[in-house]
Amino acid sequence: MPVLQPHLAFVNATAQAALATLDRVAAVAAYTPTTLYPPTGFGRALQAVAGALATQVFWVQTGGYDTHASQGTETGVLSNLLSTLDDGLSAFYTDLSNQGLLDQTLVLQFSEFGRRVSENGSAGTDHGAGGLMLALGGTVHGGLYGTAATLEDTPDNPTLENSGRDVRHETDFRSVYARIIDDWLGASSISILGANFRDAAIDFV
């Protein structure tokens, strides 16, 4: 089939990958079905779909951002990665808006590490103390939450630390999670996160 019917092969491979993703989402969400599914591939696939529909939480990951050199070039690796992120999110936003699904959708974009302000010896930047998150959706209250760092390397700059090399973090990322858990998912962030990370100022939803 892959040789004679490449389009069908592509659709089949894409469908299998989607089912595998749904299965992982259902497992992470610890979904418990209300009935017994048959122990077949088809049964397990439908159970995975049911779990995804019940949780309605999806995880998409893109990698390769651990770059440390030549970050200033317009055709470099980092520039291409940021373009990929921008193009993908823009298309996703437009698609959901056209389908009337934007108010039912919340996207949270984040990274596990931030970036330093100062340039290293390879025309790049190294891992830093502070980072940022992006939230988008039809009901998101847009704007900047927190203080935009001033990149002046002066001793009295309160937005930088470590001798001006790092952006000082202002918002605990768990307060962002807390807001989503409480106000979007309708669960208890204190129960899930194990402590109270609620912050009244982080009211983007």
N, C-alpha and C positions, 0 to 999 in steps of 0.2 A: 504493500500500500504506500509506503513513503516515496517510492520511485514513481509509481503510476498515478498516485493521487496525493500530491504534496500538500494540497490545501486541507484535505481531510486529516492527514497526518498532523498538520499544525494544529487544527481545531482539537483533535483528540489529545495531543500533548498538552495544550493549554488547559483543556478541561480537567485532565488528570492533575496538573499542577494546582489548579484552583481547588479541586477537592482535597488535595493534600494540605493546602493552606487552611481550608475550612476545618479540617480534622484537627489541626494544631490549635486553631482558635477555640474550638469546642473543648479540647483537652485542657487548655489553660484556664478557661472559664469554669472548669469542673461541672459541665452541664450534665444533669441527670434527667434522662427522658422519663416521661410519664407512662410509657408503655415499653414492652420488650420488642426490640427490633430483631429481625432475623440475622444470624451470624454469617451473612454473605457480604460480598463486596458492595452490592447494590444497597443492601440494608444499612451497612455502615456508612455509605455515602449519604443516604437520606438522613441518617441520624446526625451526621456532621452538619448537613444543611439546616436541620432543625435547631441544632445547637447554635449555629451562627445567627439564625433568625431570632432566636430567643435572647441571645446576648447582644447582638447588633454592635459588637466591638470588633474592629478589624485592625490588623497591624501590617504596615508596609514598611520595608526597610531598604535603604539604599546606602551603599558603603563607598569606601575609597577616599574618605575625607582626611585620613591621617597623613596629610602632606606637610612637609616642613621646608620646602625649597621652591624657588621660582614662582611664588604665588602672585606676583604682580603682573604677569604677562596676560594679555587678553585671550591668548590661545592656549594657555597652560592648563594643567590638570584641574586645578581648583576652579578656574573660570568655567571650564566645561562642566564640572560637577554642579556648580551653582546654577548654570543655565539649564541643566537637566532638571534640577529641583524646581526652578521657576516655571519652566515649560510644563512640567507634569502637574504641578499644583494649579496653574492657571487653567489648563485644559479640564482638570477635575472640577474646579469651581464653576467654570462655564457650562460644562455638561450637566452638572446637578442643578444649576440655576435654570437652564433651558427645560429641564424635566420637572421643575417645580419641587425639587427635593432638598433645596439648600437649607430651608428652615429646619429640616429634620436631621441635619448633618453638622457635626463638629469635628474639625481636623486639628490635631495638636502636633506640631512639628518640633522636634527637639533633638539634641545631640548629647552624647555622654561626656563631652569635654568642650571647654571653651578655648579661646585663643588669646595669646599675649598681645599686647599693644606694640611692644618693641620688636623690631626686625632682628632676626638672627643672622649669622654669617653666611647663610645660603639664600639670601633674598626671600626668606619666608618667615613664618611665625611658628612658635612652639605652643604646646598646650598651656592654657591659662586657667586662672581661678574662676573667672566669671564667664557666663555664656548668655544665650538668649533662647526664647521660645517664641513660636508663632502659632496663633490660633486663628482659624478662619471658619466661617459658616454664616448662615443667614441670620442667626440671632446673636452673633458675637458683637459686643460693644467695642468697636474698633478704637484704636489709639495706642499710645505708649504707656505701659504700666511700669512705673519705676522711673529712675533718673537716667537720662542719656549721658553716658560718660563723656567727660571733657578730656581730650587726649593730650593736654598740655603736661609735660613732664616737669612739674614744679612741686616743691615740698608740701605746699598747702592745698594740693588738689585732693579733695575728699573722695573723688570717684575712682582713684587709682591706688594701688598698693604695691608692695614688693619693689620699692624704688622706681615706681612708675611703669613697671613692666606688665602688670596685670590690672584688669578691670575689677574693682571691688564688687563682689556680689551683693546685691541688695534684697533680692527676693528668694526665699527658700523655694526650690522647685516643687517641694511637697505641698506648698500652699496652692500651687496651680492644680496639682492633682486633686487636692481636697475640694477645690471649687468645682471641678468637673464631676467628681464622685457625688458630692452633695446636691448640686444644682442641675446637673445634666443627666446623670445616671440614676439619681433618686435613691442613692444608698447612703450609708454612714461612713464618712471619711475617717472618723475617729476609730471606728471598729476595724476598718480595712488597713489603715496606715499605722495603727497601734498607738497613736497620740493625736493631740489636737494641733493641727497645722493650719487651721482656718485663719484667713487674713481678710478682713472686711474691705481692704483697699484693692484686693485682686478680684474685682467683680466684673470680669469680662463676659460672663454668661449669667 
